[in-house]
Amino acid sequence: MEEKQKPDSHDNLRGKDTPELWSDLPQDLLISIFERLNFANFQRVKAVCSSWHASSRQCVHIPKSQIHWLILFPEDDENNNNYPCTLFNPEERDKRYKTQDLGL
Protein backbone atom coordinates (compact mmCIF):
# COMPACT_ATOMS: atom_id res chain seq x y z
CA MET A 1 0.00 0.00 0.00
CA GLU A 2 1.54 3.26 -1.11
CA GLU A 3 1.40 6.14 1.36
CA LYS A 4 0.37 9.54 0.03
CA GLN A 5 2.66 12.40 0.87
CA LYS A 6 0.98 15.28 2.61
CA PRO A 7 1.61 18.55 0.85
CA ASP A 8 3.60 21.03 2.88
CA SER A 9 1.29 23.81 4.03
CA HIS A 10 4.00 26.35 3.24
CA ASP A 11 4.22 25.08 -0.32
CA ASN A 12 0.49 25.67 -0.75
CA LEU A 13 0.86 29.29 0.32
CA ARG A 14 3.98 29.90 -1.72
CA GLY A 15 3.46 31.11 -5.26
CA LYS A 16 5.59 30.04 -8.18
CA ASP A 17 7.65 33.24 -8.09
CA THR A 18 8.17 33.27 -4.32
CA PRO A 19 11.83 32.91 -3.31
CA GLU A 20 12.72 29.95 -1.13
CA LEU A 21 15.81 31.54 0.39
CA TRP A 22 15.99 34.67 2.50
CA SER A 23 18.87 35.82 0.32
CA ASP A 24 16.55 35.79 -2.71
CA LEU A 25 14.06 38.34 -1.37
CA PRO A 26 13.37 41.18 -3.84
CA GLN A 27 15.54 44.24 -3.36
CA ASP A 28 12.59 46.65 -3.13
CA LEU A 29 11.12 44.60 -0.27
CA LEU A 30 14.46 44.55 1.56
CA ILE A 31 14.87 48.31 1.20
CA SER A 32 11.36 48.84 2.52
CA ILE A 33 12.20 46.74 5.57
CA PHE A 34 15.63 48.32 6.06
CA GLU A 35 14.13 51.82 6.14
CA ARG A 36 12.04 50.86 9.18
CA LEU A 37 14.96 49.58 11.27
CA ASN A 38 16.88 51.45 13.92
CA PHE A 39 20.59 52.01 13.42
CA ALA A 40 21.79 48.93 15.33
CA ASN A 41 19.42 46.53 13.58
CA PHE A 42 20.23 48.09 10.21
CA GLN A 43 23.91 47.32 10.85
CA ARG A 44 23.01 43.74 11.81
CA VAL A 45 20.94 42.96 8.71
CA LYS A 46 23.81 44.05 6.48
CA ALA A 47 25.77 41.07 7.84
CA VAL A 48 23.11 38.44 7.03
CA CYS A 49 24.33 37.68 3.51
CA SER A 50 26.00 39.35 0.55
CA SER A 51 22.72 40.12 -1.25
CA TRP A 52 21.32 41.89 1.84
CA HIS A 53 24.56 43.84 2.19
CA ALA A 54 24.36 44.88 -1.47
CA SER A 55 20.71 45.92 -1.05
CA SER A 56 21.59 47.97 2.02
CA ARG A 57 23.86 50.13 -0.14
CA GLN A 58 20.79 51.22 -2.13
CA CYS A 59 19.02 52.31 1.04
CA VAL A 60 19.48 55.76 2.48
CA HIS A 61 18.96 54.90 6.12
CA ILE A 62 17.69 57.95 7.94
CA PRO A 63 15.81 56.93 11.07
CA LYS A 64 12.72 59.08 11.45
CA SER A 65 12.31 59.16 15.22
CA GLN A 66 15.53 57.87 16.68
CA ILE A 67 17.18 59.33 19.75
CA HIS A 68 20.77 60.37 19.10
CA TRP A 69 23.51 58.05 20.26
CA LEU A 70 26.19 59.16 22.67
CA ILE A 71 29.89 58.69 22.04
CA LEU A 72 31.80 57.85 25.19
CA PHE A 73 35.52 58.40 24.82
CA PRO A 74 37.89 56.31 26.97
CA GLU A 75 39.73 57.83 29.86
CA ASP A 76 43.39 58.48 29.27
CA ASP A 77 44.81 55.29 30.79
CA GLU A 78 46.67 52.19 29.69
CA ASN A 79 43.67 49.86 30.00
CA ASN A 80 41.48 51.10 27.16
CA ASN A 81 41.75 47.63 25.56
CA ASN A 82 42.38 49.10 22.13
CA TYR A 83 38.86 50.57 21.96
CA PRO A 84 38.96 54.23 21.00
CA CYS A 85 35.34 54.88 21.97
CA THR A 86 32.07 53.34 23.08
CA LEU A 87 28.70 54.04 21.45
CA PHE A 88 25.67 54.20 23.73
CA ASN A 89 22.09 54.09 22.46
CA PRO A 90 19.67 55.50 25.06
CA GLU A 91 16.91 53.27 23.63
CA GLU A 92 18.98 50.19 24.56
CA ARG A 93 20.06 51.14 28.06
CA ASP A 94 21.72 47.82 28.81
CA LYS A 95 23.91 47.75 25.68
CA ARG A 96 27.10 49.50 24.72
CA TYR A 97 28.88 49.09 21.40
CA LYS A 98 32.65 49.29 21.41
CA THR A 99 34.42 50.42 18.28
CA GLN A 100 37.63 48.62 17.54
CA ASP A 101 40.79 50.56 16.84
CA LEU A 102 41.62 49.83 13.22
CA GLY A 103 44.90 51.71 13.40
CA LEU A 104 43.85 54.37 10.93
N, C-alpha and C positions, 0 to 999 in steps of 0.2 A: 504494500500500500504506500503510495507516494504522498509525502507530506507537502501541503501547500505552504509556500513562504508567505508570511504576513508582510504586506508592504509597509515600509517605514513611514510613519506619520509625517516625518520631516520631508520625505521625498514627495508626498502628496501635496504639501504646501509649496514646495519649491518649483518655480517655473523653469522652463527650459533654459532661459538666459540668466538664471540666478547663479552667482559664483559659489563654488563649494568651499573655497579657501578664504580666510579673512584677508589675505594679501591680494585677492582678486576683486575686492570691493571697488566700485566705480569712484574715480577721483572726485567727482562733484559731491558725492555723498560723504566721502572722507573730509573734504574741506568744510562742508556744512557742519559736521560733527566737531572738527578741530576748532572752528570759530566759537564754539560754545564752552570750550574747556578753559580752566584757569591756567596760569602760567606753568605750574608744576606738572599738571597732567598733560599739557601740551608737549612739554619736554619728554615726558615718559612715552607718549604714543609715537614719537619720532623714532624711538628705539625698537619698536615692535618688529618691523621688517623693512627691507630696502624700498618697497613700493610705498609704504606709509611715510617713510622719510622723504622720498621724492615728492609725494603729494603735499607734505607739510611745507615745502619750499614755495608752493603756489599759493599758500595761505598767508595773508597778512594778519597775524594774530594780534589783535588789539582788544584786550579784555574790556568789556563795557562797564562793569561795576566792580572792579577789583581794587582792594585796598593796596596801597603801595608797600612794597617790601622794604625792609630795613637792611642796611649793610653794616655788619658789625666787624670792625677792624680788630686784629689781634693786638694784645698789649705788647709792648716792646720787651720781649724776653726770649730766652733760648728755647722755650718749649712750645713754640707755635706749630709744631708738627708739620711744617711745610705747607700750612694752609694760610694763604694771605688774607682771606676774609671769610666770614660766615654770613649767609643770607637767611633772614628771618621773615617768614610770612605770618602776619598777625592772624590770618584766618586759620592757620594750622599752628596753634600755640605750642604744641608739644614737639614740633619738628624744627630742625635747623639744617640748612644745607651748606656744607663746607665746599669751597672752591679749592681745587688743587692747584698748587703752584706749578705752572708749566714751564717756568724758566724763561719766560719771554720778557 
